[in-house]
Structures are given as C-alpha cells and as structure tokens.
Amino acid sequence: MIKRHLIIACACMSLLGCAIHHNIEQLSLVVGVAIDTDEKVDKRTGKQNLVLTHQTLISPDRSGMSSSSPYNNIITAGPTIHEITRDVSLKADPVFSQHQRVLLIGEEAGRTFKLDSILDQYMRDNEIRRSCLVFLTKGMAQDILTIKGLPMPPTTMIYEFVQNRYRTNKLLPPLSLGELSAKLATKQSFLVPVVSTGAKSVELNGAAIIKNGRVARFLSQSEIQSVNWLTGEIDGGIVYGKHGKHPYSFEVHSVEHHVKTRINSNRSVHFDVHVETDGRLSEDWNTSNQKVNTKYVNRIEQETEKIIKKNAEATIKKIQQDYKADIIDFREYVRIHHHDFWKKNQKEWDEIFANSTIDYHINVTISDFGSRTGSG
C-alpha cells in the first residue's frame, strides 16, 4: 500500500514539473542587472523608488524578432527588488537569472540605501548564483548597460576584464555576491570594485569604500595599486619608476606577503608588513652599455623599493586619517592571532585601526632582464 502511494506521489510530482516547465525561448535570459534610484517617491514606502535594468540576451532564432544588437535592456521601476523583477513580466518574458554574471549598483543607490537592504532579495533567492560578480558605479549603473556600439554585451566585457589581474596590479580581486554577503554580515568596512563608462567603452576604475553599509567614497586606480601592495593581492603588473631622468618598468612575477601583529598595553595595535617581490626589468630608457652590471641593477631595485614603500605609506596615512576605515582587512590578523582582543573590540575596530601603527617593509629582486643584453 505504501509503495503504491509513493508511486502515485512521484507521478504527481512529475506532472507538476511538466506544468511549471517553461520553454527557454519564452524566458528573458539575464546576464546582468543594474540597480539605481528614481527621483519618484513611492507612496507605500515613503522612499525613493528603485530602478532595475535587466540586460538579457536575444536569441537569433526568436521568431518575428530582428535586431543588430545581441542583447536587450529592460528598465523597470518600483519599491522593492522582487516586485520590480515580477513586474518585468508586464512588458517582457519572465526573467531567468541563473546565468546572471554581473550585478551593478549605482552610486546614488549605494549612498541612499544600505547594501544589505537592497541586496536582501538577491541573497535570499536561490535562482541567482552566489558567484555573480558585484560592482559599484560612479553615477548611474544603468549608463554602463546602455552603452551603444559595443561588440558584445557590457556585462560580458566586465566579466572578462576581471580576469586581467595577472597583467595589472590596479585591479582588486573580483567580489562575488556570496563574498559580499559575508562582508556585510561582519558590519566592517570593505572595498567593492568600481566600473565606469568611457567613450563607447567600459572600464574597471578603482573601488568604492563601504562603511556602515553604504558607499562612503571612491579610490582611484593608483590607490588600488597601493592597496594591493599592502594586502599582497598581486598576480602581476608593472611598477613605473625613474632612475635619474630615465624611465623604467619593473614587471612583477611573484609576491610573498606576511603580516605580524602586536597588541600594546594601551590597547593600540601594531602591524609589521613584510613584502618580497621578484620580477623583470622589462623596460629601461637608459640605453648605456653599463646597465646590466650588478651595481646598476641594485640601484634599480632600491629605487623600486622606495617607490612602492612611498606609495604604500601615503595610502596607509590616507585610509587611517581621512577614511578611518580598515579597507585592507588587517582585522583578520587580529581576529586570528588575538581573538580575545578582537571579540572585545570588534565593534570599535575602525577607530582602533585608525590609531594603529603600521610599518611597511619591501624587498625587490630583479631576476630577469628580458632578451636584450648589454656588456658590464
């Protein structure tokens, strides 16, 4: 008897699955979403409406549809993310977000609302992949997705650009929706990568500081470069320098990064940051034949050390005195190695970090000079 009921139940579930099945051609396949605010205030909430731009792919086989663009943007406004998403069905096919790669948050939305509020539905929805990458934008996020004349969807370009960290140290590591959710749960300050528009192009352009759950301010590409030297999050890239009046380029091959922490009796924290980097003298405008000798190479190494150290210390001063936010995640070293201290002081961590001392030590080794050789 029980076996019979199980068979009937399975058959019903199978029929139900068929009933809710949707033909893929009847869905809007979402690859990216932009979140902005509207000037209009919703009567129900008393707050500004949100505006969502869903970027969807256009099937070339779709009957009755011809378009020179491989994607379409669906713009909808409303008081909550979920209501807006459902209201898309009033003007287009229902959205299907399991292939969404990118989520963009406009500057005004990030300043007006706390990120954990406007992202709550995305974090709850099991249809959206936690690996979806999150970015802030300067200005309207919608402007990124509506750039005309691109060879591919802007979301595809953004997703591919983050893979270029082995070529440049001016990019932060990508931030997924799952990672963002975890960072928001800590109630601590952190960074989110920024995308901006160019002349018919998109560009990864610095980062936004998130403090108290909202966008506080932005960092430039050069500041991100220094942040990466502080955190050791470097896969490659170039350090530009000048030896006398001659420019040169040091190409990073590898980086080793260690941080030691000490808690002082007055509750202040001291950090010792040690960085070892090995690389190649990939460009040198000093064309004299003496440039490959040991003495000359040592001078280039020392000059590169001074450049990295100077920029890192300037960034330390700025994030401690101006931003007063631990955007370089040094709290993790305290949490791991001084857990009792962390438990007692985590709510005041940004203030403690702002008053901590940080010593930065860098050692540069040039082990490669490219294929060009000289005498010396």
C-alpha positions in Angstrom: 0.0 0.0 0.0 2.8 2.4 1.0 4.7 1.5 -2.2 1.6 2.4 -4.2 1.2 5.8 -2.6 4.9 6.6 -3.3 4.4 5.7 -7.0 1.3 8.0 -7.2 3.2 10.8 -5.4 6.2 10.6 -7.8 3.8 10.6 -10.8 2.1 13.7 -9.5 5.4 15.5 -8.9 6.5 14.6 -12.4 3.3 16.1 -13.8 3.7 19.2 -11.7 7.2 19.6 -13.1 5.8 19.5 -16.6 3.1 22.0 -15.6 5.6 24.6 -14.5 8.1 23.9 -17.3 8.9 27.0 -19.4 10.3 26.9 -22.9 13.7 28.6 -22.9 12.6 30.8 -25.8 9.8 32.2 -23.5 12.2 33.5 -20.9 14.4 36.6 -20.7 17.9 35.2 -20.1 19.5 37.7 -17.7 23.3 38.2 -17.9 23.4 41.4 -15.8 21.4 43.8 -13.6 21.9 47.4 -12.7 20.3 49.0 -9.6 19.6 52.7 -9.5 17.3 55.1 -7.7 14.4 57.1 -9.1 13.5 60.6 -8.1 9.9 59.5 -7.6 8.9 58.6 -4.1 6.7 55.6 -3.6 3.6 56.3 -1.6 3.7 52.9 0.1 7.2 53.2 1.4 7.8 56.9 1.6 11.2 56.3 0.0 12.7 56.7 -3.5 11.8 54.0 -6.0 14.4 51.7 -7.2 15.1 51.3 -11.0 16.3 48.0 -12.3 17.9 47.5 -15.7 17.9 43.8 -16.7 20.3 43.0 -19.5 19.1 40.0 -21.4 20.4 38.0 -24.4 18.4 38.0 -27.6 18.1 34.6 -29.4 18.8 35.0 -33.1 16.2 32.2 -33.7 13.4 34.1 -32.0 10.6 34.3 -34.4 9.5 37.7 -35.6 12.5 39.4 -33.9 15.3 41.1 -35.8 18.0 43.2 -34.0 21.5 44.3 -34.7 22.3 44.0 -31.0 22.8 40.7 -29.3 21.2 41.9 -26.1 18.3 43.9 -24.8 17.8 46.2 -21.8 14.5 46.0 -19.8 14.1 49.0 -17.5 11.5 48.8 -14.7 10.9 50.9 -11.5 9.3 50.0 -8.2 9.7 50.0 -4.4 11.3 46.6 -3.9 13.6 44.4 -5.9 11.3 41.4 -6.0 8.2 43.4 -7.1 10.3 45.0 -9.9 11.5 41.7 -11.1 8.0 40.3 -11.3 6.7 43.5 -13.0 9.2 42.8 -15.8 6.6 40.2 -16.9 4.2 43.1 -17.7 6.4 44.2 -20.6 8.7 41.2 -21.5 9.1 37.5 -20.9 9.7 36.4 -17.3 13.4 36.9 -16.3 15.6 33.8 -15.8 18.6 34.7 -13.7 20.6 31.5 -13.3 23.1 32.7 -15.8 23.5 36.2 -14.4 27.2 37.2 -14.3 27.2 40.8 -13.1 25.3 43.0 -10.6 25.9 46.7 -10.8 24.9 49.1 -8.0 24.7 52.8 -8.9 26.4 55.4 -6.7 23.2 57.1 -5.6 21.5 53.8 -4.7 24.6 52.8 -2.7 24.7 56.1 -0.8 20.9 56.2 -0.2 20.2 52.7 0.9 22.2 50.2 2.9 23.6 47.5 0.7 22.2 44.7 2.8 18.7 46.1 2.3 18.7 46.5 -1.5 20.6 43.2 -1.9 18.4 41.2 0.5 16.3 39.6 -2.2 19.3 38.6 -4.2 20.9 36.9 -1.2 17.7 35.0 -0.4 16.9 34.0 -4.0 18.4 30.6 -4.8 17.9 31.2 -8.5 20.7 33.7 -8.6 24.2 32.3 -8.4 26.3 33.4 -5.5 29.2 33.6 -7.9 27.6 36.6 -9.7 30.2 39.4 -9.5 29.2 42.7 -7.8 30.4 46.2 -8.8 29.7 49.8 -7.8 29.5 52.6 -10.4 30.2 56.3 -10.4 26.9 57.8 -11.5 24.0 55.7 -12.8 24.6 51.9 -13.1 22.1 51.9 -16.0 24.6 54.0 -18.1 27.0 51.1 -18.1 24.5 48.6 -19.5 23.0 51.0 -22.1 26.3 52.0 -23.9 25.8 51.7 -27.6 28.2 50.4 -30.2 29.9 47.7 -28.2 30.8 44.4 -29.9 29.4 42.4 -27.1 27.1 42.9 -24.0 28.8 45.3 -21.5 28.3 42.6 -18.8 30.4 40.2 -20.8 33.2 42.7 -21.2 33.2 43.5 -17.4 33.2 39.8 -16.6 36.2 39.2 -18.8 38.1 42.3 -17.7 38.4 41.0 -14.1 40.5 38.1 -15.4 43.3 40.5 -16.3 44.8 40.8 -12.8 47.9 38.9 -14.0 48.5 41.8 -16.3 47.9 44.8 -14.0 48.0 45.4 -10.2 45.5 48.2 -10.5 42.5 45.8 -10.1 41.0 44.5 -6.9 40.3 40.7 -6.7 36.7 40.1 -8.0 33.9 40.3 -5.4 31.1 37.7 -5.7 27.6 38.1 -4.3 28.4 35.4 -1.8 31.5 37.2 -0.6 29.7 40.5 -0.4 27.0 38.9 1.7 29.7 37.6 4.1 31.4 41.0 4.3 28.1 42.8 5.0 27.4 40.4 7.9 30.6 41.4 9.7 29.4 45.1 9.9 33.0 46.1 9.0 34.3 48.4 6.3 35.5 47.0 2.9 36.0 47.7 -0.8 33.9 47.0 -3.8 35.4 47.2 -7.4 34.1 50.1 -9.5 33.1 50.2 -13.2 32.9 53.5 -15.1 31.9 54.5 -18.7 34.3 55.8 -21.3 33.9 56.8 -25.0 31.8 53.8 -26.1 33.6 51.6 -23.6 33.5 50.3 -20.0 36.5 50.4 -17.6 37.3 48.9 -14.3 38.2 52.1 -12.4 39.2 51.9 -8.8 36.9 50.9 -5.9 34.3 52.2 -3.5 34.7 52.2 0.3 31.7 50.7 2.0 31.4 52.0 5.6 28.4 51.4 7.8 26.8 49.5 5.0 26.8 52.4 2.5 29.1 53.9 -0.1 31.4 56.4 1.6 33.9 57.5 -1.1 35.9 56.2 -4.0 39.5 55.2 -4.6 41.5 55.8 -7.8 43.4 53.1 -9.8 46.7 54.3 -8.3 45.3 54.0 -4.8 44.1 50.5 -5.6 47.6 49.7 -6.7 49.0 50.7 -3.3 46.2 48.8 -1.5 47.2 45.7 -3.4 50.8 46.1 -2.3 49.6 46.4 1.3 47.4 43.3 1.1 49.7 41.2 -1.1 46.9 40.6 -3.6 49.1 40.9 -6.6 49.2 38.5 -9.5 51.3 40.6 -11.9 51.5 44.1 -13.3 54.0 46.9 -13.7 55.8 49.3 -11.3 56.8 52.5 -13.1 59.9 54.2 -12.0 62.6 56.7 -12.9 66.3 56.3 -12.4 67.7 59.8 -12.8 66.0 61.1 -15.9 65.4 57.6 -17.4 62.0 55.9 -17.1 61.9 52.2 -16.5 59.3 49.4 -15.9 59.6 46.6 -13.3 57.3 43.7 -14.2 56.1 41.7 -11.1 56.5 37.9 -11.3 55.8 36.9 -7.8 54.9 38.4 -4.4 55.2 37.0 -0.9 53.4 38.8 1.9 53.5 38.4 5.7 51.9 40.5 8.5 52.8 40.3 12.1 50.6 41.9 14.8 51.2 43.1 18.3 48.8 44.3 20.9 50.3 47.0 23.1 49.4 47.6 26.8 47.4 50.8 25.9 45.1 48.8 23.6 46.8 50.0 20.5 47.7 47.6 17.7 51.0 47.4 15.7 51.4 45.8 12.3 54.6 44.8 10.6 54.1 44.2 6.9 56.8 42.3 5.0 56.6 42.0 1.2 59.1 40.2 -1.0 58.7 40.6 -4.8 60.6 39.1 -7.7 60.4 40.4 -11.3 61.8 41.5 -14.5 63.4 44.8 -15.7 61.1 44.8 -18.7 61.9 48.3 -19.9 64.7 50.7 -19.4 65.2 54.0 -21.2 68.8 54.2 -20.1 70.5 52.7 -23.2 74.1 52.8 -22.0 76.0 49.6 -22.1 76.6 49.6 -18.4 73.1 48.9 -17.4 73.3 45.1 -16.7 76.1 45.3 -14.1 75.3 44.3 -10.5 75.7 47.8 -9.1 73.3 49.3 -11.6 70.7 46.6 -11.0 70.9 47.1 -7.2 70.2 50.8 -7.7 67.1 50.0 -9.8 65.9 47.5 -7.1 66.4 50.1 -4.3 64.6 52.8 -6.4 61.7 50.4 -7.0 61.5 49.7 -3.2 61.4 53.4 -2.5 58.5 53.9 -4.9 56.4 51.0 -3.6 57.1 52.0 0.0 56.4 55.7 -0.5 53.0 55.0 -2.2 52.0 52.3 0.4 52.8 54.7 3.3 50.9 57.5 1.7 47.9 55.2 1.3 48.2 54.0 4.9 48.1 57.6 6.1 45.0 58.3 3.9 43.0 55.3 5.0 43.8 55.9 8.6 43.4 59.6 8.9 41.0 60.5 6.1 38.9 57.4 5.7 39.2 55.9 9.2 38.3 52.5 7.8 40.1 49.2 7.7 39.6 48.6 4.0 42.7 46.4 3.8 41.3 43.7 6.1 44.1 43.9 8.7 41.4 43.0 11.2 41.7 39.4 10.1 45.2 39.1 11.5 43.9 40.4 14.9 40.9 38.1 14.7 43.0 35.1 14.1 46.0 35.8 16.3 44.4 37.9 19.1 40.9 36.5 19.2 40.1 37.6 22.8 41.1 41.2 22.0 39.0 41.0 18.7 35.9 39.8 20.5 36.0 42.7 23.0 36.8 45.4 20.4 35.4 44.4 17.0 32.6 47.0 17.2 35.1 49.8 17.6 37.6 48.3 15.1 37.7 51.1 12.6 38.6 53.5 15.3 41.3 51.2 16.7 42.7 50.6 13.2 42.8 54.4 12.6 45.1 54.8 15.6 47.3 51.7 15.0 50.9 51.8 13.8 51.9 50.1 10.5 55.5 49.5 9.5 55.9 48.6 5.8 59.0 46.6 4.6 59.6 45.8 0.9 62.3 43.9 -0.8 62.6 43.9 -4.6 64.7 41.4 -6.6 65.3 41.8 -10.3 65.9 38.3 -11.6 65.2 38.7 -15.3 66.2 41.4 -17.9 64.3 40.2 -21.0 66.0 39.1 -24.2 68.1 42.3 -24.5 71.6 42.1 -23.1 74.4 44.5 -22.6 78.0 44.5 -21.5 79.1 45.3 -18.0 
